[in-house]
Amino acid sequence: MLVHRAVQPEPPDLLVGPTALASSPGHRPAGRLVARHTVTTSTAEYQLVLVGGERIGRRALSEAIADAVAELRAIDVTYSPLRPNSLVSLLRRGEVAPEVYPPLADIVDRCTALRVATHGWFDPWAVPGGFDPAGMIKGWAIERAASRLRAAGICDYAVISGGDLTVHGHAPHGGPWRIALQPAPAADQPASAPVLVTMVDGAIGTCGLTARRGPVIDPHAGSVVDRSAAAMVIGADLAIADGYATALFAAGTQGRHWFPTADGYHVLDLACTS
């Protein structure tokens, strides 16, 4: 993973903020094809940006998009906490054991590991209604969709949802992905400058940057967390970065000492306040 703060006033390839997510067409060298697609599920909206050379062709890009979209829709049907018959809902009601379904066991194991790593600040078992992995399952879904793109031979892509994203390879202009993350301004304050990052491989998980499905709960106090600053974490796997960002948003300054982690996760322009 190559990451550095952007220093040139070049237009970003990906714009992520409180009002919308978007990708900028930008300059595209001859011979590079770009395909964009947006899909909405019961819990989130996802945007896919795929880049390929002429040898790949538009049909291959379209088929790769269809495969990734099918994966996102299958995950929504199978694991969405908003669907009463999903495996997550059945688990919440004690009707299934995670060991019976390996992907469900993977979700539970990741949540358990993040709960330990964050000293309980990430705790899907400490929310109203029972187990709810919303703080990391969107990142998990994006990573699984990205794996389908790679399996289809797509080496250059971005998958974004809300304030969370993963990228691989090169942007349409042929260089690293230029990403602008725009935090929401505090009340009665002017908008702050966006966080600008360039990256060729990795993920950014955020919490508090855009609207989310439900409030973040302080697992120790059981109360809703109210902070004006977003938490942003960068690393290799979006499910982990997403979970860390949720925990960091809940913990505030208490979570700063977790980073950098032994497996390479860093805070991105941390501005949490207590």
C-alpha positions in Angstrom: 0.0 0.0 0.0 1.4 3.4 -1.0 -0.1 6.4 0.7 0.8 10.0 0.9 -0.9 13.3 1.4 -1.7 15.0 -1.9 0.2 18.3 -2.3 -0.8 19.4 -5.8 -4.1 21.1 -6.5 -5.1 18.4 -9.0 -8.8 17.4 -9.2 -9.6 14.3 -7.1 -10.8 11.1 -8.7 -13.0 10.3 -5.7 -15.0 12.9 -3.7 -16.3 11.6 -0.3 -18.3 13.9 2.1 -21.5 14.5 4.0 -23.7 15.3 1.0 -22.7 12.7 -1.6 -20.1 10.5 -3.0 -18.9 10.9 -6.5 -16.1 10.3 -8.9 -14.6 12.9 -11.2 -14.2 11.9 -14.8 -10.8 13.7 -15.0 -8.3 13.1 -17.7 -8.2 9.6 -19.2 -5.3 8.5 -21.4 -6.1 6.9 -24.7 -6.7 3.2 -24.6 -8.2 3.2 -21.0 -11.8 2.3 -20.5 -13.8 3.4 -17.5 -17.1 2.0 -16.2 -19.1 3.4 -13.3 -22.1 1.8 -11.6 -24.2 2.6 -8.5 -26.2 0.0 -6.6 -28.5 0.5 -3.6 -29.2 -2.2 -1.0 -31.3 -2.2 2.2 -28.5 -0.7 4.2 -26.2 1.3 1.8 -25.5 2.8 -1.5 -22.3 1.6 -3.3 -20.4 3.1 -6.2 -18.0 1.1 -8.3 -15.4 2.6 -10.6 -13.6 0.1 -12.9 -10.7 0.9 -15.2 -9.4 -1.3 -17.9 -7.3 -1.3 -21.0 -8.8 -2.0 -24.4 -7.6 -5.6 -24.2 -10.2 -6.1 -21.4 -13.1 -4.6 -23.3 -16.4 -3.1 -22.2 -18.1 -6.5 -22.0 -15.6 -7.8 -19.5 -16.0 -4.6 -17.4 -19.8 -5.0 -17.5 -19.6 -8.7 -16.5 -17.2 -7.8 -13.6 -19.6 -5.1 -12.4 -22.5 -7.6 -12.6 -20.6 -10.1 -10.5 -19.7 -7.5 -7.9 -23.2 -6.2 -7.7 -24.6 -9.7 -7.3 -22.2 -10.2 -4.4 -23.3 -7.0 -2.7 -27.0 -7.9 -3.2 -26.4 -11.5 -1.9 -24.7 -10.1 1.2 -27.5 -7.7 1.8 -30.1 -10.5 1.6 -28.1 -12.9 3.7 -26.5 -10.7 6.4 -28.4 -7.4 6.6 -29.7 -6.7 10.2 -32.7 -5.0 8.6 -34.0 -8.2 7.1 -35.8 -10.4 9.6 -34.8 -13.6 8.0 -31.1 -12.8 7.4 -28.5 -14.9 9.2 -27.5 -11.9 11.4 -31.2 -11.5 12.5 -31.5 -15.2 13.1 -28.3 -15.0 15.2 -29.6 -12.1 17.2 -32.6 -14.3 18.0 -30.5 -17.3 18.9 -31.9 -19.4 16.1 -28.6 -20.2 14.4 -25.0 -20.7 15.5 -22.3 -18.8 13.5 -20.2 -21.9 13.1 -22.8 -23.4 10.8 -22.1 -20.7 8.1 -18.4 -19.9 7.5 -19.0 -16.3 6.3 -21.2 -15.6 9.3 -18.5 -17.0 11.5 -15.9 -14.8 9.8 -18.1 -11.7 10.6 -18.4 -12.8 14.3 -14.7 -13.6 14.5 -13.7 -10.2 13.1 -16.1 -8.4 15.5 -14.6 -10.3 18.4 -11.1 -9.5 17.4 -11.9 -5.8 17.0 -13.7 -5.7 20.4 -10.4 -7.0 22.0 -8.2 -4.7 20.0 -10.3 -1.6 20.9 -10.7 -2.5 24.6 -14.5 -2.9 24.1 -15.1 0.4 22.2 -16.1 -1.7 19.2 -18.8 -4.0 20.5 -21.7 -5.1 18.3 -23.1 -7.1 21.2 -23.6 -3.9 23.3 -26.2 -2.2 21.0 -30.0 -2.1 21.4 -31.6 -5.2 20.0 -28.6 -7.5 20.2 -25.7 -8.3 17.8 -25.4 -5.7 15.1 -22.2 -5.6 13.1 -23.1 -2.4 11.2 -19.8 -0.8 12.3 -17.8 -3.2 10.0 -20.1 -5.2 7.8 -20.3 -2.6 5.1 -16.5 -2.7 4.8 -16.7 -6.5 4.8 -19.2 -6.4 1.9 -17.0 -3.9 -0.1 -14.0 -6.1 0.4 -15.9 -9.2 -0.9 -17.2 -7.2 -3.9 -13.6 -6.1 -4.6 -12.4 -9.7 -4.5 -14.9 -10.5 -7.2 -13.5 -7.7 -9.3 -10.0 -9.1 -8.9 -11.2 -12.6 -9.7 -12.6 -11.2 -13.0 -9.1 -9.8 -13.9 -9.8 -6.2 -13.0 -6.7 -4.7 -11.4 -7.7 -1.0 -11.3 -10.9 -0.2 -9.4 -12.5 1.7 -6.5 -15.5 0.7 -4.5 -17.1 3.4 -2.3 -20.0 3.6 0.1 -20.7 6.6 2.2 -17.4 7.6 3.9 -15.8 4.2 3.3 -13.8 3.0 0.3 -11.2 0.6 -1.0 -9.0 1.2 -4.1 -6.6 -0.9 -6.1 -4.2 -0.1 -8.9 -4.5 3.1 -10.9 -7.2 5.7 -11.5 -8.6 6.5 -14.9 -5.8 9.1 -15.5 -3.2 6.4 -15.1 -1.7 7.5 -11.7 -2.6 6.7 -8.1 -6.2 7.4 -6.9 -6.6 10.9 -5.7 -9.1 10.9 -2.9 -10.7 14.0 -1.2 -12.5 13.4 2.1 -14.6 16.4 3.1 -15.7 16.4 6.8 -19.0 18.0 7.6 -18.5 21.5 9.1 -19.3 22.0 12.8 -22.3 24.1 13.7 -21.8 27.8 12.8 -18.3 27.0 11.4 -17.0 27.3 7.9 -16.3 24.2 6.0 -12.8 22.8 6.6 -10.4 21.9 3.8 -10.8 18.3 2.6 -8.3 15.7 3.6 -6.5 14.8 0.3 -4.8 11.4 0.0 -3.3 9.5 -2.9 -3.3 5.7 -2.8 -2.7 2.8 -5.1 -3.9 -0.1 -2.8 -5.7 0.1 0.5 -8.8 1.2 2.3 -10.2 4.2 4.3 -12.9 3.6 6.9 -14.6 6.6 8.4 -17.2 7.3 11.1 -19.0 10.7 11.4 -18.0 11.8 7.9 -21.3 11.0 6.3 -24.8 9.9 7.4 -24.9 6.3 8.7 -27.7 3.8 9.2 -28.0 4.3 12.9 -26.3 6.2 15.8 -22.9 5.2 17.2 -23.4 3.8 20.7 -20.9 4.1 23.5 -20.7 0.4 24.5 -19.5 1.2 28.0 -22.2 3.8 28.9 -25.0 2.6 26.6 -25.6 6.2 25.3 -25.5 7.7 21.8 -22.1 9.3 20.9 -22.3 12.9 19.9 -19.1 14.3 18.3 -18.5 17.0 15.7 -15.3 15.5 14.3 -15.1 12.5 12.1 -12.8 9.5 12.8 -10.8 8.2 9.8 -8.6 5.2 9.7 -6.5 3.9 6.8 -5.2 0.4 6.3 -5.2 -2.7 4.1 -8.7 -4.2 4.8 -11.8 -2.0 4.9 -13.7 -4.2 7.3 -11.0 -3.7 9.9 -10.5 0.0 9.1 -14.3 0.6 9.3 -14.5 -1.1 12.7 -11.5 0.8 14.0 -13.1 4.1 12.8 -16.4 3.3 14.6 -14.5 2.5 17.8 -12.4 5.6 17.5 -15.4 7.8 17.0 -17.0 6.3 20.1 -13.8 6.5 22.2 -12.6 9.9 21.1 -9.2 10.9 22.3 -9.0 7.7 24.4 -8.6 5.7 21.2 -5.5 7.5 19.9 -3.1 5.1 21.6 -4.3 2.2 19.5 -2.5 3.6 16.5 -0.4 2.7 14.5 -1.4 -0.9 15.0 1.0 -3.8 14.5 -0.8 -4.7 11.3 -0.5 -1.2 9.8 -3.6 0.7 10.5 -3.2 4.5 11.0 -5.4 7.4 12.0 -6.0 9.7 9.1 -6.0 13.4 10.2 -7.5 12.5 13.5 -9.5 15.3 15.0 -11.7 13.6 17.6 -12.7 15.6 20.6 -13.8 14.4 24.0 
